[in-house]
């Protein structure tokens, strides 16, 4: 692969080179070096609301393509297991539903709810069997409120990340947030997935691209905070606009906060508004195509159509237009790299540094 470098000093740093977003070898390398070593949001506890149920899914279908199954056992313990039979590699669970055992329909190998081997026909004469590798692989599973996360081989502690996020949003009753499928939507963006994150991670473009959003935010106070493996953008409300009712002792108590925009490396956004939460998951498909899933959870319907979170579809369409045009522009033979605004593009620089650490 080609190499690149992102200076940790933002005042000296250059952005990712234009070729980065069109390089097939780099895109392929990200599967293992970026996504397989990170965490992914997989849904909420309603996927397996009852004991003795299982929910099969594919982690980042079309890119990582890892077959997994979420299981709630008889004792209510939830686990995330490999959904690949350890005999010949067949997918074990094909449909959500009840499951006392996980049984492969190909040759009848059976697994317990914790993934351990249970039984296998016609294997009485097989020596040194079963072995630990005959159990289904167990992936780490993290729960935050009702939300579930897993990963193939994560290299950082998600629990620590969530504990820091809780310092600001922990006062919200996440368990009472209700998923609203009618307000959720998938978008196809004709651009590289990382460009979508580049755009999300800075509020610099808001006055130029999002006039309606800019009208409810105080751009002068817009702030970015950087942490290991994630960052936070804080949107302050203009006078009279909807904002959080923050409790005493909160780090921002007394301030007019319109939105907390959390980004978790590499592709997860958790956007908290006074009405609830919009989760955005950026899913690579090809170099030139990205699926962005908006998943909506509502807490206070009375605030749903006001403030910074009132026009999410319009803001998304405006972002798509810009990102797709940047992707076209980065094909230019004369463009090399750009520079960062020290005061406005800390989040994007932060992201580029993390990519450079894994790929550069």
C-alpha positions in Angstrom: 0.0 0.0 0.0 1.0 3.6 -0.4 2.0 5.4 2.8 0.8 8.7 4.3 1.4 10.7 7.5 -0.8 13.0 9.6 1.2 15.3 11.8 -0.2 15.3 15.4 0.2 19.1 15.5 -2.9 20.3 13.8 -1.3 23.6 12.9 1.3 21.8 10.8 -0.8 18.8 9.7 -2.1 18.1 6.2 -5.4 16.2 5.5 -5.5 12.7 4.1 -4.2 12.8 0.5 -6.8 12.7 -2.2 -5.7 9.3 -3.5 -6.6 7.8 0.0 -10.3 7.9 -0.9 -9.8 6.1 -4.2 -7.2 3.5 -3.4 -8.6 -0.1 -3.6 -5.7 -1.6 -1.5 -6.3 0.9 1.3 -10.1 0.3 1.3 -9.5 -3.4 1.5 -6.9 -3.1 4.3 -9.4 -1.1 6.4 -11.5 -4.3 6.9 -9.0 -5.8 9.3 -7.0 -2.8 10.5 -9.9 -0.5 11.2 -13.2 -2.3 11.3 -12.3 -5.8 12.5 -10.4 -4.2 15.4 -13.2 -1.8 16.5 -16.6 -2.0 18.0 -20.0 -1.9 16.2 -23.5 -1.1 17.4 -25.7 -4.0 16.6 -29.1 -2.9 18.0 -31.0 -3.0 21.3 -32.1 -5.6 23.8 -35.5 -6.0 22.0 -33.7 -8.2 19.4 -33.8 -10.9 22.0 -36.5 -9.6 24.4 -37.3 -13.1 25.8 -35.3 -15.9 27.3 -34.5 -18.8 25.1 -34.4 -16.7 21.9 -31.8 -16.0 19.2 -31.3 -13.3 16.6 -28.9 -14.0 13.7 -27.2 -11.1 11.9 -24.2 -10.2 9.8 -21.7 -7.7 11.1 -21.4 -5.0 8.5 -23.0 -7.1 5.8 -21.4 -6.4 2.5 -18.1 -5.4 4.0 -16.9 -7.4 7.0 -19.7 -9.9 6.4 -19.1 -11.8 9.7 -22.0 -14.1 10.6 -23.0 -13.7 14.3 -25.9 -14.6 16.5 -27.2 -12.9 19.6 -28.6 -15.3 22.2 -30.6 -14.7 25.4 -30.3 -17.8 27.4 -32.7 -19.4 29.9 -31.1 -17.5 32.7 -31.5 -14.2 30.8 -27.8 -13.9 30.1 -27.1 -12.4 26.6 -24.2 -13.5 24.5 -22.9 -12.8 21.0 -21.6 -16.0 19.3 -20.2 -17.0 16.0 -23.0 -18.2 13.7 -20.7 -20.6 11.8 -20.8 -24.3 12.6 -17.4 -25.6 13.7 -17.9 -28.7 11.7 -18.1 -27.6 8.0 -18.7 -23.8 8.3 -22.5 -23.8 7.7 -24.5 -20.9 9.1 -26.3 -22.3 12.1 -29.2 -20.0 12.9 -31.1 -18.6 9.9 -34.1 -16.9 11.5 -34.9 -15.1 14.7 -36.9 -17.0 17.2 -36.9 -19.5 20.1 -33.9 -21.6 20.6 -33.1 -24.0 23.5 -30.2 -25.3 21.5 -28.4 -24.0 18.4 -28.6 -26.8 15.9 -26.9 -26.9 12.5 -29.3 -28.2 9.8 -26.5 -29.5 7.7 -25.2 -32.5 9.8 -27.0 -32.0 13.1 -24.2 -30.6 15.2 -25.7 -29.0 18.3 -24.5 -26.2 20.6 -25.7 -25.0 24.0 -26.9 -21.4 24.5 -23.5 -20.4 25.7 -21.9 -21.7 22.4 -20.3 -24.8 23.9 -20.5 -28.0 22.0 -23.4 -30.2 23.0 -23.6 -33.2 20.6 -22.8 -34.5 17.1 -24.1 -37.5 15.2 -21.7 -40.2 13.9 -18.6 -38.8 15.7 -18.2 -41.6 18.3 -15.0 -42.9 16.7 -13.4 -39.4 16.1 -10.3 -39.1 18.3 -9.6 -36.1 20.5 -13.1 -34.8 20.1 -14.6 -32.5 21.1 -11.9 -29.9 21.6 -12.3 -26.2 22.7 -12.3 -25.2 19.0 -15.5 -27.2 18.5 -17.3 -24.6 20.6 -18.8 -21.6 18.8 -16.5 -18.6 19.2 -17.8 -16.0 21.7 -17.5 -12.3 20.8 -17.4 -9.7 23.5 -20.8 -8.1 24.1 -21.2 -4.7 25.8 -24.5 -3.2 26.9 -25.2 0.5 27.4 -28.7 1.1 28.5 -30.7 -0.9 26.0 -28.0 -0.7 23.3 -25.7 -3.5 22.4 -22.2 -3.5 20.9 -19.8 -6.2 19.7 -16.7 -6.5 17.6 -14.5 -9.2 16.0 -11.3 -8.3 17.9 -11.6 -4.8 19.4 -8.4 -3.2 20.5 -9.8 -0.7 22.9 -12.0 -0.7 26.0 -15.5 0.4 25.0 -16.7 0.4 28.6 -14.3 3.1 29.4 -15.5 5.2 26.5 -19.1 4.8 27.5 -18.2 5.8 31.1 -16.9 9.1 29.9 -19.9 9.6 27.7 -22.1 9.0 30.7 -20.6 12.0 32.4 -22.7 14.1 30.1 -25.6 12.0 28.9 -25.9 9.6 31.9 -28.7 11.7 33.3 -30.9 10.6 30.4 -33.1 7.5 31.0 -31.9 5.5 28.0 -34.0 2.5 29.0 -37.1 4.7 28.3 -36.0 5.7 24.8 -38.4 4.1 22.3 -37.3 3.0 18.9 -39.3 4.6 16.1 -38.9 2.7 12.9 -41.1 5.2 11.0 -38.6 7.9 11.8 -35.5 5.7 10.9 -34.1 5.6 7.5 -31.1 4.3 5.4 -29.3 6.6 3.0 -27.0 5.6 0.1 -24.2 8.1 -0.3 -22.1 7.9 -3.5 -18.8 8.5 -1.8 -16.1 6.8 0.4 -17.3 6.1 4.0 -14.4 8.1 5.5 -15.4 11.3 3.7 -18.8 11.1 5.4 -17.1 10.9 8.8 -14.7 13.8 7.8 -17.8 16.0 7.2 -19.6 14.9 10.3 -16.6 15.6 12.5 -16.5 19.4 12.0 -19.0 22.1 12.5 -17.0 24.4 10.2 -19.4 23.8 7.3 -22.6 24.5 9.3 -23.0 28.2 8.4 -22.3 27.5 4.7 -24.2 24.2 4.2 -27.0 24.1 6.8 -28.7 27.4 7.0 -31.7 26.1 9.0 -29.5 24.3 11.5 -27.3 27.3 11.8 -30.3 29.4 12.7 -30.9 27.4 15.9 -27.3 26.9 16.9 -24.9 29.5 18.4 -22.0 28.9 16.0 -19.6 31.1 18.0 -19.9 28.7 21.0 -19.8 25.4 19.0 -17.1 23.3 20.6 -15.2 20.0 20.0 -13.7 17.8 22.7 -11.2 15.0 21.9 -10.8 11.7 23.7 -9.1 8.4 23.1 -11.1 6.6 20.4 -14.0 9.1 20.3 -14.8 12.8 20.3 -17.7 15.1 21.2 -19.1 18.1 19.4 -21.3 20.3 21.6 -24.0 22.4 19.9 -25.1 25.4 21.9 -28.7 26.7 21.4 -29.5 30.2 20.2 -31.7 32.2 22.5 -35.2 30.8 22.7 -34.3 27.5 21.0 -34.9 24.1 22.5 -32.2 22.9 24.8 -31.6 20.2 27.5 -32.8 20.7 31.1 -29.5 19.7 32.7 -29.6 18.6 36.3 -27.5 20.3 39.1 -23.9 18.9 39.1 -23.9 18.2 35.4 -20.7 19.5 33.7 -22.8 21.9 31.5 -25.4 22.9 34.1 -26.7 26.4 33.4 -25.7 26.2 29.7 -28.0 26.1 26.8 -27.1 22.9 25.1 -29.0 22.0 22.0 -27.2 18.8 21.1 -24.4 16.4 22.0 -22.8 14.9 18.9 -20.7 11.8 19.9 -18.5 10.0 17.3 -17.0 6.7 18.2 -14.2 5.4 16.0 -14.5 4.5 13.2 -18.1 4.8 12.1 -20.7 5.4 14.9 -22.5 8.6 15.7 -24.7 9.1 18.8 -26.6 12.4 18.5 -28.5 13.3 21.6 -31.2 15.9 21.4 -33.8 17.0 24.0 -36.3 14.7 22.3 -34.1 11.6 22.3 -31.3 10.0 20.2 -30.4 9.6 16.5 -27.9 6.9 16.0 -26.0 7.1 12.7 -24.0 4.1 11.5 -21.7 4.6 8.5 -21.4 1.3 6.6 -18.9 0.9 3.8 -20.1 -1.0 0.7 -17.6 -0.1 -2.0 -15.0 2.7 -2.4 -17.7 4.7 -4.2 -20.8 3.8 -2.1 -21.7 4.0 1.5 -24.9 3.2 3.4 -25.7 5.5 6.4 -28.4 4.2 8.7 -30.3 6.7 10.8 -31.9 4.9 13.8 -34.3 7.0 15.9 -35.1 6.6 19.6 -37.6 9.1 21.0 -37.9 10.1 24.7 -39.9 13.3 24.6 -42.2 13.5 21.6 -43.3 17.1 22.5 -39.8 18.3 21.5 -39.4 16.1 18.4 -39.9 18.9 15.8 -37.9 21.7 17.4 -34.3 22.7 17.9 -31.2 21.2 16.4 -32.7 17.8 15.9 -35.8 18.9 14.0 -34.8 18.6 10.4 -32.5 15.6 10.3 -33.5 14.4 6.8 -32.9 17.9 5.3 -29.5 18.2 7.0 -28.6 14.7 5.8 -29.4 15.6 2.2 -27.3 18.7 2.4 -24.4 16.7 3.8 -24.8 14.1 1.0 -24.6 16.8 -1.7 -21.3 18.2 -0.2 -19.7 14.8 0.5 -20.4 13.5 -3.0 -19.0 16.5 -4.6 -15.9 16.3 -2.5 -15.5 12.7 -3.6 -15.6 13.8 -7.2 -13.1 16.6 -6.6 -10.6 14.2 -4.9 -10.2 12.5 -8.3 -8.4 15.6 -9.5 -4.8 15.1 -10.8 -3.7 18.4 -9.3 -5.2 18.1 -5.8 -2.8 16.7 -3.2 -3.7 17.5 0.4 -5.4 20.3 2.3 -4.8 22.0 5.7 -6.8 22.1 8.9 -8.5 25.0 10.6 -6.9 24.8 14.1 -10.1 26.2 15.7 -12.8 24.4 13.7 -11.5 21.0 12.4 -10.1 19.3 15.4 -12.5 16.4 15.1 -11.5 15.6 11.5 -7.8 15.9 12.3 -8.4 13.5 15.3 -10.0 11.0 12.9 -7.2 11.3 10.4 -4.6 10.7 13.1 -6.4 7.5 14.1 -6.6 6.2 10.6 -2.9 7.0 10.1 -2.0 5.1 13.2 -3.6 2.0 11.8 -2.9 2.4 8.1 -0.2 5.0 7.5 
